[in-house]
Amino acid sequence: MQRTIIVVGGGPAGLSFARSLAGSPHRVVLIEPQPRQVLASPAPDGREIALTQRSRAILAKMEVWQHLPANEIHLLREARVLNGSSPFAMQIGPEQGDALGYLVSNHLIRSALFAAVEAQPNIDLLCGRRVVEPVAGETGVSVRLDDGSELAGDLLVAADSRFSQIRHALGIDAAVTRFGHTMLVCRIRHTVPHRHTSTEWFDHGRTVALLPLSEGCSGLVVTLPDDEANAICALEDKALQHRLAGMLDGRWGEIELITRPHAYPLAMTFAERFSGPRCALVGDTALGMHPVTAHGFNFGLLGAWRLGQLVGPAADPGATHWLTRYARQHRLATLPLYEATRQLVKLYSDDRLIARPIRAGVLRLGALPPIRRIMGRLLSEARSA
Ligand SMILES: Cc1cc2nc3c(=O)[nH]c(=O)nc-3n(C[C@H](O)[C@H](O)[C@H](O)COP(=O)(O)OP(=O)(O)OC[C@H]3O[C@@H](n4cnc5c(N)ncnc54)[C@H](O)[C@@H]3O)c2cc1C
């Protein structure tokens, strides 16, 4: 019997989940407020997404990787982490193979996922519509949309972002950590080559990261207290370039801004449970990572894929045992890095004098071979899906 799976949200996680149901006999209804043409060709949003080897493998299985423009997939060979003015750098390489992962712009991932989902025979896309009231119970689910229409189904999957209203309406709470910091992201040209190595530099009062893209071009990521970030965004082009160049301390030679910054206020969220009766949470709705360890989408994709593998072929996709299995597996897979990231961000945003030697010590500890190996494995995640 054909069942109906309702997906709320057509961001990267909702689309990944819908795509993981490509071969499923069930009908998939995806509801997203943005218009179809925006989903088909989203505008660049400044995010350069670091994809792990495992994410590449999942996207290839979904037949999405093959549709990303080859010249827009940038190799991420290794990562280095610096602290303040210390010349010491912790270097993290892949556990296997020649790369930690790849950098691909978020809008390209979104459009490739959308094209694949749109072509699926079992999909109904309701674009330009918002879910205003979800109900999930033991016998079925239903959603009311903003045009007053209603839909019924057998499973409801919420993928409506980290401050999810659907999660709240389903009675699922989430722990929220706010940092009072905003991340600015833009593209720059620079004269010192990046050698396909990303750099994360915990400087005093700010964090700077450089993500290697094409030759002489990188994504620049600067994290600052909210008010300082807002003031920088208000600068006109020349003053902006001068201000950002000053933060790089000449490490990357002469720089030139290619795009103006996009601003993202930072918060981490973790839902108290990832499933309930006939409902499940995926992507940032389950857990919202801090971008510093580059895992929000990687985890969202992994969870979406695993949930799809469980419920796609099931006679009843809303049966409790599939949803609790997904929730348990995904919690176990994500909680250690979530918590490590939260503590790392707290430590490196702490500018009191007492925190500085601890920060330097943590970096040197992290440089010990066994810890470096664990981090390399965690960041590249070469294990199969
Ligand atoms: C600066 C930055 C850099 C990042 N870098 C990385 C990285 O390198 N690697 C990595 O893995 N991750 C990274 N991330 C994280 C990644 O971008 C997110 O984890 C990912 O976009 C979350 O996708 P999502 O689909 O869960 O949520 P969203 O992208 O927030 O999508 C939610 C969707 O739900 C829709 N929606 C909302 N309400 C409703 C409703 N009521 N009804 C229907 N639809 C609704 C919205 O319109 C939206 O389309 C980064 C994030 C930032 C901010």
The ligand as a MOL file (V3000), in Angstrom:
LIG
                    3D

  0  0  0     0  0            999 V3000
M  V30 BEGIN CTAB
M  V30 COUNTS 53 58 0 0 0
M  V30 BEGIN ATOM
M  V30 1 C 28.3820 30.6650 7.4640 0
M  V30 2 C 28.0260 29.2100 7.4760 0
M  V30 3 C 28.9340 28.2700 7.0160 0
M  V30 4 C 28.6160 26.9300 7.0240 0
M  V30 5 N 29.5400 26.0290 6.5990 0
M  V30 6 C 29.2690 24.7060 6.6510 0
M  V30 7 C 30.2400 23.7480 6.2250 0
M  V30 8 O 31.3450 24.0940 5.8250 0
M  V30 9 N 29.9030 22.4260 6.2610 0
M  V30 10 C 28.6750 22.0020 6.7030 0
M  V30 11 O 28.4320 20.7900 6.7150 0
M  V30 12 N 27.7420 22.9000 7.1040 0
M  V30 13 C 27.9990 24.2160 7.1050 0
M  V30 14 N 27.0580 25.1260 7.5020 0
M  V30 15 C 25.7520 24.6290 7.9920 0
M  V30 16 C 24.7200 24.4130 6.8890 0
M  V30 17 O 24.6590 25.5400 6.0310 0
M  V30 18 C 23.3630 24.1470 7.5490 0
M  V30 19 O 23.5020 23.0890 8.4710 0
M  V30 20 C 22.2880 23.7510 6.5290 0
M  V30 21 O 22.0650 24.7580 5.5890 0
M  V30 22 C 20.9580 23.4980 7.2410 0
M  V30 23 O 20.0060 23.0570 6.3240 0
M  V30 24 P 18.4910 22.7910 6.7690 0
M  V30 25 O 17.7920 22.3330 5.5410 0
M  V30 26 O 18.4490 21.9370 7.9880 0
M  V30 27 O 17.9490 24.2060 7.2480 0
M  V30 28 P 17.6540 25.5710 6.4150 0
M  V30 29 O 18.7080 25.7860 5.3760 0
M  V30 30 O 17.4950 26.5810 7.4790 0
M  V30 31 O 16.2830 25.2880 5.6570 0
M  V30 32 C 15.0460 25.2770 6.3280 0
M  V30 33 C 13.9440 25.4330 5.2680 0
M  V30 34 O 12.6690 25.2950 5.9050 0
M  V30 35 C 11.7850 26.2390 5.3360 0
M  V30 36 N 10.7170 26.5010 6.3220 0
M  V30 37 C 10.7700 27.2430 7.4510 0
M  V30 38 N 9.5930 27.2540 8.0750 0
M  V30 39 C 8.7410 26.4990 7.3330 0
M  V30 40 C 7.3720 26.1320 7.4580 0
M  V30 41 N 6.6270 26.5420 8.4920 0
M  V30 42 N 6.8050 25.3740 6.4940 0
M  V30 43 C 7.5460 24.9200 5.4430 0
M  V30 44 N 8.8620 25.2220 5.2900 0
M  V30 45 C 9.4550 26.0030 6.2160 0
M  V30 46 C 12.6650 27.4670 5.0680 0
M  V30 47 O 12.1010 28.3150 4.0870 0
M  V30 48 C 13.9620 26.8070 4.5970 0
M  V30 49 O 14.0320 26.6450 3.1990 0
M  V30 50 C 27.3500 26.4830 7.5140 0
M  V30 51 C 26.4330 27.4320 7.9770 0
M  V30 52 C 26.7580 28.7810 7.9660 0
M  V30 53 C 25.7700 29.7770 8.4910 0
M  V30 END ATOM
M  V30 BEGIN BOND
M  V30 1 1 1 2
M  V30 2 1 2 3
M  V30 3 2 2 52
M  V30 4 2 3 4
M  V30 5 1 4 5
M  V30 6 1 4 50
M  V30 7 2 5 6
M  V30 8 1 6 7
M  V30 9 1 6 13
M  V30 10 2 7 8
M  V30 11 1 7 9
M  V30 12 1 9 10
M  V30 13 2 10 11
M  V30 14 1 10 12
M  V30 15 2 12 13
M  V30 16 1 13 14
M  V30 17 1 14 15
M  V30 18 1 14 50
M  V30 19 1 15 16
M  V30 20 1 16 17
M  V30 21 1 16 18
M  V30 22 1 18 19
M  V30 23 1 18 20
M  V30 24 1 20 21
M  V30 25 1 20 22
M  V30 26 1 22 23
M  V30 27 1 23 24
M  V30 28 2 24 25
M  V30 29 1 24 26
M  V30 30 1 24 27
M  V30 31 1 27 28
M  V30 32 2 28 29
M  V30 33 1 28 30
M  V30 34 1 28 31
M  V30 35 1 31 32
M  V30 36 1 32 33
M  V30 37 1 33 34
M  V30 38 1 33 48
M  V30 39 1 34 35
M  V30 40 1 35 36
M  V30 41 1 35 46
M  V30 42 1 36 37
M  V30 43 1 36 45
M  V30 44 2 37 38
M  V30 45 1 38 39
M  V30 46 1 39 40
M  V30 47 2 39 45
M  V30 48 1 40 41
M  V30 49 2 40 42
M  V30 50 1 42 43
M  V30 51 2 43 44
M  V30 52 1 44 45
M  V30 53 1 46 47
M  V30 54 1 46 48
M  V30 55 1 48 49
M  V30 56 2 50 51
M  V30 57 1 51 52
M  V30 58 1 52 53
M  V30 END BOND
M  V30 END CTAB
M  END
